[in-house]
Amino acid sequence: MDPGTVPEDVSPGLQGREGEMEFLGLIPARYESTRFPGKPLADIAGKPMIQRVYECAAAVLDHVWVATDDTRIEQAVVGFGGNAVMTSASCASGTDRCGEAARKIQAETGDIFHAVINIQVISIINTASNTMYVA
């Protein structure tokens, strides 16, 4: 069976388009880090780090969004043509930010996702094939 394909015995109500599972890749991005403030916008060979991570994730996932509480990050993502969703500044962790973002995205788009993948900005050191392996 190909990765991402729903087994035949799975309820049709759990299947996405054409029987495939739907994955949502979320990149939680916070500007106010104590160790590296502004890390998502740090320049790496002419592109912000967040764009590099987004592009790697988008190479293997159909649905990728950046979840942020900072308008500078949101503007950067929208500027390179990516998807961004604003989340509360009170999120205690990236996982909390992903949870809030997933609920907002599903409510706004009507899409149903079978799994949410929390993609860390530091994932720039990983390859797109690693993301697909996890998915």
C-alpha positions, 0 to 999 in steps of 0.5 A: 500500500502506498503511504497516505492511502486509506485501507479499504476497510476504513469507513468512507467517512474517514477518507479524504479526496479519492480515498487518501488520508489528508495531512495538515502540516503546521509550522508553529513560528514565534518571533519572541524567542529567548534564545534566538529572537526573530529566528523564523525571519532569519535570512538563509541564503536570501530567504527567511528561514520560515520560507525554507522550511515551508518550501520543504514541507510543501514539496511533500504535503498538500496542506501546509500552514504557518501558525504564528502570533506575530504579524511580521511572520504572517506578512513574510509568509503571505509575501512568499505565497504561503498560508498563515494563520494567526494564533493567540500569544498565550499559547504555552507551546508550539503544540498548543499553537498547532492545536489552535491553528488546526481548529481554525483552519478546519473551521475556515476551510471545511477541510477534514484532516486525518493527521496534523504534523507539527513541523519545527522551524529547525527542520531546515536541517532535515529534508523533504523526504524525511517529512514524507517518511513521517507522514 
